[in-house]
Amino acid sequence: MKKSHFLFLSFCLLLIMPCNGEYSIVYHEDDNLIIDDDGFDTNLSFWELPLNYQLITIIAIILALGWKLVALLTAWVKKDPKNENRLNILNFIEDNPGSTVNMIEKDLGLKRGTVRYHVNTLKESGKILLFKNGNYVSLFRNGTDLWDKDHKKTIEPHLQGMTCKKVCSLIYENPGITNTEISDTLGITRSAVASHIRTLEDMGCLVIESSGKFKNYYLDAGHHPDKLPFFEKVA
């Protein structure tokens, strides 16, 4: 035990002592004093003590118990399994840049809600960065190396499911390509292609021409797949 802790507890014990023993009033010439029938000292219970003594004793007990409670809580936090899970998740993200909640859930054997809770906590504390990538959110350990001039090249290779970029590149290389052709080439569903087409439309880089029941897609002049923002930092 530290010396300061010992002195504090000793002080508390000194304050508590009156309520553990008996409180005596010494007789002398004063009508306000309480004496027994024989004129000798009399004993009082704790609740008959003056109010200030009662308050001092109660406060000392509360402080002593509070000190112990703080020590117990500190020990509990250090052993909190949630902190261990959080550290494991942070280490996983550092070892696997661009990992997703789904990857962490499967690899670490944690529940999805648990992973999301710790990911949000790590994000709020500034320890990780989140990047939205189509339908995915990719996780990165926060570091200045992600924000140099080539941060796009640093992050993008680790992003999961860069299907939107593949769709855009396919349209760039095959002007007039249709939804069905994109679906067959990339091996994804037509509804997935339609979703990525909407994303490219929202970027304002796509030209769509109708040909009967089909639609032909072109990348607008001046746009290139490598220059489009296929991912964004999650605020």
Buried (B, 14 or more C-beta within 10 A) or exposed (E): EEEEEEEBBEEBEEBBEBBEEEBEEEBEEEEEEEBEEEEEBBEBEBEEBEEEBBEBBBEBBEBBEEBEEEEEEEEEEEEEEEEEBBEBBBEBBBEBBBBBBEBBBEEBEBEEEBBBBBBEBBBEEEBBBBBBBBEBBBBBBBEEEBEEEEEBEBBBEBBBEBBBBBBBBBBBEBEBBBBEBBBEBBEBEEEBBEBBBEBBEEBEBBBEEEEEEEBBBBBEEEBEBEEBEBBEEEE
